Amino acid sequence: MKGHKVNEEEAVEMVRSVSFNSEEEVIRMIQKMAADHSREVCTTITPDGTTALHVTAKRYRPQILQLMLELDVDINARNNNGMTALHTSLIHSNPTASKMLIESGADVNELLSKRSGSRLLHKVVLMDRIEATKLLLEKGALVNIKDKWGRTPLHLSLLRNNSAMINLLLEKGSDINSVDENGQSPLHLSLIYKSCDTAKLLISKGCDVTLKDKTSLSPLHMTVDMGNMDLTKMILRRSTANTNSKEKVMGRTPLHLACLKNYSHIARILVDHGADVNLSTTFRKSPLHITARNGSTETAQVLLRHNANVNALTTNNRTPLHEAISAQSFNIATLLVQAGANINFRDLNGLTPLHYCVKTSNEKFMMLLLQNGALINSTDNKQQTCLHHAAIDNNIMMCTFLINAHINMNVPDEENHTAKYYGTSTELQNLLSKPPPTKEVKRSSKKTN
């Protein structure tokens, strides 16, 4: 125990001497000790958590380091942070010490953490130490070595977005298409980090733009979702293989994403490169359903010009017209009607677009549908008309409109109740108790079935 204490005191003095004295003084100090003893002193951790070897590796003290190496000190000794002398020299930009340590057998592929699987090369790349990276690669570090999560140094370089580092790794043989445990390539990560310049660099270097991650998300999905026309064009020029590919979560194609974000200019270029305007998602939503919901007239026009199915059905049997009315997208509803949408189609609950108009309380939509042949007395699965729904909602304005449009006020639902039964206010009861008006509402000449 006493010997250990003396050794620690000597180690502290050695660290102080290496830090502040001349190289000649330190060398004389070491040479006065027995070889075995000096080796132990140079690698004993002080209360400050370091060793004389680590301080030498950190500072430019080549003569001292050379003597330590000649004494065969343990170059794999670690400080209290678990760092070796080589690790220390690299992160403190001391290439002379790094080269000397490597030539003496220091491991350029040193494992820094069993938990993460991180290696020296991962660390210096992540710290953006380009000279240290170059040195390790020149001395034999494995450029494609992976950590626990399957990330190569190239993957990690994207966090720094340093084109010089990326180019260096690629020049040294880094696999530009290597994927991590999530199936993500460097291109995927550059897009996740929104590093557009890096993405362009990787594409220009010939990366595979068709790779999908574990969720089947392709780079094309990602550039479209970002709204980046330049990158989208670059990918499409390289390959149109993923134009109609679906991601796993919701089954959306790049075109669905363009419609979701109202990127009409990107939707147009996707369609021009073969995107199928009628492919549906997991919930059977077509691009037109999504566009109708999000209100982009320009995108709707693009889809309709390319023969989008105006009567496509979702899992709830909703047509694009149902969606447009639900979202109160009047211009799109008009386009759909003009394109031949079935204005009397019932959804899974038997609700027609006219029923949806009642729910949105919009007379403008009502007029559009009625003027184009909507059946005002259509009933849902409960045998309820639009008037029933308006009464249930206590919507006097809608009830008045429907009555003036000559809806049948006496249609019973499955419970044998007319709309009047559901009127809760006195005003609504009075309205529904009056005889229907005799004045004809101005209607179009279009015949209804």
Buried (B, 14 or more C-beta within 10 A) or exposed (E): EEEEEEBBEBBBBBBEBBBEBEBEEBBEBBEEBEEEEBBBBBBBBBEEEBBBBBBBBBBBBBEBBBBBBEBEBBBBBBBEEEBBBBBBBBBBEBBEBBBBBBEBEBBBEBEBEEEEBBBBBBBBBBBBBBEBBBBBBEBEBBBBBBBEEBBBBBBBBBBBBBBEBBBBBBEBEBBBBBBBEBBBBBBBBBBBBEBBEBBBBBBEEEBBBBBBBEEBBBBBBBBBBBBBBEBBBBBBEBBBBBBBBBBEEEBBBBBBBBBBBBBBBBBBBBBEBEBBBBBBBEEBBBBBBBBBBBBBBBBBBBBBEBEBBBBBBBEEBBBBBBBBBBBBBBEBBBBBBEBEBBBBBBBEEBBBBBBBBBBBBBBEBBBBBBBBBBBBEBBBEBBBBBBBBBBBBBBBEBBBBBBEBBBEBEBBBEEEBBBBBBBEEEEBBEBBEEEEEEEEEEBEEEEEE
